[in-house]
């Protein structure tokens, strides 16, 4: 049966309940901003796990920036995922790609500063849970999963409230486990499964990241 969610918070709580059943040892929750952060916050709260953000920036083609030939995924060691076939097709030279990577790195740093996040949680050797508020085409999530694998994550779980079945089947090849609460058919849009799907503001991301620090803070004597 297809499911609907009142808002991202409710979706996050339901997702957290499903993830708790997997009994993942000492996970890190990486949310994709901005929409994935309220969902990831609830997951991190229930699992008592650190919450961090994973910023993904598209690497656009020469003269056609909207056409993606790859992505930069931030982290303790930022990873670049390039579709070599498409890059060659559009004439993206190694020099061009490096210039674009540096430009997107600067934007990642700017956004991290705005969110007050230092990316202190390295995925290397860790069990990681990647959370978003849903998947439509999956390009951003795909880049995130590929980058986390390159970063040496031990076990990768993708967790989303809603996605088309075709996208989930594709993502299964890039991670170890997938948790998706509903896969409507036909699939129209992520927001169609939420009563409230208003845009998440930067200020909310900042507040949630700050509040999430208490989930893993040592108890005071």
N, C-alpha and C positions, 0 to 999 in steps of 0.2 A: 504494500500500500504506500502511495506517495505521501510524504509528510510535509507539513508547513511549520514555520517557526515564527513566533511573535516578533523576535528581533535577534540580533547577533548574540546577545547575552544568553538567551534561552537556548539557541543553537549550540553555544559553547558548553553549556551545562550538560546537554544531552550527549554531546560529543565526548565530554570528559567521562561520563558514566560508561560509555562504550569502551573508551581507552583504558579505564581502570580495570576492566575485565581481562586485559592483556597482561597485566602485572609486569609492566616494563620497568626494569631495574634502573634507578638513578637517571631518569631522562632529562634532556634539555628541550624546552619548547621554543621553536623558532616560528614566529608569526610573520606573515607577509603584510606589511602596512599598505594602506591604513586599515582596510576592512577586516583583515585577519587578526588584528590586535585584540579587539573585544572578545573574539572567539577564543584566541589563544590564552587570554587572561583567565578565562574560566577553566580551561584545561590545566593551566599551571597551578591555579588555586587548589583544584581538587587533587592533583597529583603531587602537590607540594614541590614543584619543580621550578628551576629558574626559567624566567621568560626573557627572550631576546627577540630582536627583529632581524629579518633578513631582507636587505634591500636589493632589488634586481633592477638593473638599468639596461635597456635595449642598446645594442650596437647597431646603428643604422647604416644602410648602404650609402656610398658616395652619391651626392646630389638627390638622394631619396631617403632622408632620415627615417621616414615612417616605415620603411621596408626593413625589417630586422634580419640581420645576417648572424646574429649571435647575441650574447648578453654578458654583462659583468655582474657577478653576484658577490656582494661584500661578505666580509667575515674576518676572522683573525688573520687569515691568509686569503685575500680576495681571489676569486677564481674567474677565469674568462672561458666562456663556452662559445665556440665559433662553428658555424655550419660551413665547413671548408668548401663544399660544392657550390653553395649559394654565394659565398664570398668571391670565389673565382669567377662565377658567372657575371657578377656585377662589377668586376674589376677592382675589388678592394685589396689593395696591396698590404703587405705586412706593416709598412710605414703608416699607412692610413689607419689600419686597425689599432696600432699602438697609440696613435694620436687620439683616437676616439676613446680608447680605454682610459687614458690619462684624464680626458675631459669628463668622463662618467665617474671616475674615481673621485674627482674634485666635487662633483655633485653629491655623491654618496657621503663624503665627509661633511658637506654642508648640511645634509638632511640628518645625519647622525648627531651633529652638534645641536640642531634644532630640537631633536627628540631627547637630548641628554643621555644618549646611549653610547657606551664605549666599546661594545662588542667584546666583553671580557670572557665570554663563554666560547671556548674553542670546541668545535664538533669532533676533533680528532680523537678516535678511540672511544667515542661516547655513543650512547643510544639517543637518537634525536627524533623529535616529533615535529613535522612541518605542518603548520596550520594556516588555512585561509578560510574566508567566509563562503567559498564555493569556487567551482571551476567552470569556465565556459569553454574556451578553446584550449587552455592549459599551457600556453607558451611560457608564461612567467614561472609557473610551478615546475614545469619540465626543466627549465634552466636552473632553478633552485636545487632540485634533486640531483641533477648532474654535478653541480658544483659541490654539494655536500659530499657526494661520493668521492670526488677528486680530493676533497679536504681530509679524507680518511675517517669519516664517520663509521662507527662499527656496525650500527643497525639503524636503518632509516624507516620511519613510519610516516606515511602521508595521512593526514586526518582533515576531512572537510565535511560540512553538513550536506552539501548538495553538489552534484555533477552529472553530466551525461555519461551513460555507461561506456560509450566509445572512448571518452577521455580517461576514465578510470582504468580500462583495459590497457591503454597505452602507458599509463603511469606505473602499472604493476611491474613493468620491465625495468623501471628506474629506481625502485625502492624494495624494501623487504616485506612490508605489510601496508595495506591500505584500509582505512576505516572511512566509509562514506555512508551517511545515514539514509540518504534517499537519492535514487537515480531515476527521475521522472522520464517517462516516454509518452509523448514527445517532450523534448527538452526545449524550453523557450529562452529562459534567462535565469541567472542566479537569483536576482531580485524578485522573480515571480514566486519564489518559495518563502518569502519573508513578508509579514504584514508591515513591518517597519524596516526599510532598507535605506534610510537616509545616509548621506555621506558622513564618514567618520572624520572629524576635524583633527588637525595636528595637536591641539590642546588636549583632546581626549587621549591620544596616543601617549603624550607626555605623562599625563596623570596615571594612566594604567601601568606604564612601565615603572614609574616611581612606586606605586602601591604594590606592585608584584614583588618588589625586593624583600618584602616582609615574609613571603612564602618560604624563603630559604634562609632567613636571618636566624642566627643562633638564639636559643631561648635565653632570656635574662635570668640570672640567679635571683 
